[in-house]
Amino acid sequence: MNEQARRRPATPYRRPKKDPVRMLAFEALRAVDERDAYANLVLPPLLKKARENKEFETRDAALATELVYGTLRRQGTYDAIISACIDRPLREVDPPVLDVLALGAHQLLGTRIPTHAAVSASVELARVVLGDGRARFVNAVLRKISQHDLDSWLQQVAPSYDQDPEDHLAVVHSHPRWVVSALWDALGGGRAGIEDLLEADNERPEVTLVARPGRSTTAELLEAVGEDSALPGRWSPYAVRLAEGGEPGALDAVRDGRAGVQDEGSQLVAAAVANAPLDGSDARWLDGCAGPGGKAALMAALAAERGAFLLAAEKQPHRARLVARALAGNPGPYQVITADGTRPPWVAGSFDRVLVDVPCSGLGALRRRPESRWRRRPEDLEGFAPLQRGLLREALGAVRIGGIVGYATCSPHLAETRIVVEDVLRGRGGPAVAAEWVDARPLMPGVPALGDGPDVQLWPHLHGTDAMYLALLRRTA
């Protein structure tokens, strides 16, 4: 080494700078990956803590939310692009490194953040959470990604539609291939409809409020929110849609339980069960799978207007507590119990109306829980099948002759919807039940594109709701 080199001062070490927005987004993604947490449950307390510590402004919270949800929604697309930029299988990259790369890819390809800012901020994050060595790897990969926009990358990494339509749609719209296939089967039709549906799954859903009848009104909610920040619901007479960034918890009616947050499709299902035509008594209602309480609270309010009693049953104790909180203050008679709807404690034939919103794959709520698409497997449906059929059979046993049962799922998968109902009615896998279909379409007045009936399937791209399914049945013997 020459004398000049020995005298050259060493480059001073620069401590990586923590960016609170990207640190929070990374923490949320790690919780989703490591603990199978849901982003909609993890993110709010993290944002609250950041605001309390004065680390965040409103726009910072909005950016952190976009980074988390955008990265999760587009994970499949970004994985395909990252794979094209590295020299090893994706499974050999450590998950924390993949999270940083995906966050960087979303900033580069899914936001308006300038390229240099997206790369430098991601590399700084990598230095903080991964160390300098892996930060260099992140830098190299993101610089490759930054050489093309999203459309150019999709042309490179997605097979052509003509060659493999399902795989093309899976990569372009970031859904697992099996989910694309299942949704396409349920939707029917050609390419345009399925593309619209998959794209709708990747959009940020509106926040929708429900004004619980007899306790609040849409007029009250609209006035409280302000006409510039809210709109009436599209279909439900109880719905109010908030503008982006609206805070439901700031409203007195929501804090008091007179109103709540509830997807408009969920409102339509509860109202249809409550309003289905019925001969004879209408005094006892049952919500057999009541957690977390949205439908039960709306049904309780509607029941109270008629002097009817609602029993809300939920198997999981913590979810039963959520139901009790949602129904607190309801003016009419009700009771919340912890009970398994497949082994019911109530007397058979003792209810006039029954709703069972059964556990399911959740493929109808991918807008709200984007991580679900990556967790679910086709074999999961086999696990739900006996439970769904058992709950429907017991619901039909719980209702009197002439009474109404509503079978609902937040999934459009045929194996969780019409096939379940047909199996129960025809005695497949158990005793046949004497019941007849009731056309649910007239009970959703004004809602278009409800299909041929008698059951109803709602869709994000057609109705702006979760993909709720409802079958109405009347017990005949």
Summary of the structure (lengths in Angstrom):
residues: 477
radius of gyration: 25.3
end to end distance: 97.4
largest distance: 103.0
contacts: 1623
relative contact order: 0.09
helix: 51%
strand: 13%
